[in-house]
Amino acid sequence: MTRLLAVCLGIAVVVASPLAQTQKYGVTVTTDRKTDFAKLKSYMWEKGWPSYDKNVHQQIVDAVDRELKGLGLEKRESDAADVMVTYATVRRTDVDLKSKPPAKNSQGTEYPVGTLVVLMREPGTGKELLRGKVDKPIELSPDKIGAVIDGVVTEIFAKYPTRTKR
């Protein structure tokens, strides 16, 4: 019986390992089900984990501001607001292990991947009301990054609760 259990666990590990390594890209948005997003009318930015590139930072802030304005939320600088907004970015390099290696000592084709997380939190308590996350390969050239940022922020807010059925 012990031997059978060990064999089953071994098979599970062998099958699960490649599945766990498969990266899935896309957009996920989670929201607090008890929050009535139609009642939110104002927001304020709070310090987060911003992009190290000041131009990218400003493009993200501008894109989020544009989307929130389109949802009817007013940006406030110092007065109390209904929600606090922040974002975080991470950039990494993924490798396609199934592709033909471009060089003799490489594992496969490398490509840049960006992650953007936008958070809306309740002032005072910090309760998370919305978390939008985009994880996908990106184009890093300066003349194209603005369009990439606009696109991913639009994808996040396309799933905003007042735009979708619960």
PEMO-V760496 format. One record per residue. PSI is psi in radians with two decimals (none if undefined). Layout:
psi = [PSI,PSI]
This chain:
psi = [-0.75,-0.70,-0.73,-0.73,-0.75,-0.72,-0.75,-0.74,-0.69,-0.77,-0.72,-0.71,-0.75,-0.71,-0.69,-0.53,-0.92,-0.59,-0.65,-0.46,-0.20,2.04,2.31,2.25,2.70,-2.82,2.33,2.37,2.17,2.47,2.75,2.07,-0.38,-0.17,2.32,1.69,-0.36,-0.39,-0.19,2.17,-0.23,2.72,2.81,2.47,2.47,2.71,2.36,-2.36,1.30,2.89,2.50,-0.36,2.03,-0.60,-0.75,-0.74,-0.87,-0.64,-0.67,-0.81,-0.79,-0.72,-0.72,-0.76,-0.78,-0.78,-0.74,-0.65,-0.71,-0.43,-0.04,0.24,2.41,2.32,2.30,2.54,-0.68,-0.36,2.92,2.48,2.82,-0.59,2.71,2.41,2.45,2.99,2.88,2.55,2.61,2.41,2.39,3.04,2.17,2.77,2.26,1.75,-0.25,-0.17,2.86,2.22,2.30,-0.37,2.89,-0.76,0.42,2.84,-0.55,-3.03,2.27,2.54,2.57,2.47,2.38,2.54,2.25,2.23,2.20,2.24,2.44,2.17,2.70,2.27,2.58,-1.10,-0.49,0.15,2.28,2.13,-0.62,2.40,1.99,2.26,2.28,2.30,1.91,2.78,2.51,2.79,2.16,-0.13,2.37,-0.56,-0.20,-0.29,-0.57,-0.74,-0.64,-0.81,-0.84,-0.74,-0.79,-0.62,-0.69,-0.70,-0.71,-0.90,-0.14,-0.37,0.26,2.42,-0.58,-0.20,-0.21,2.76,2.45,none]
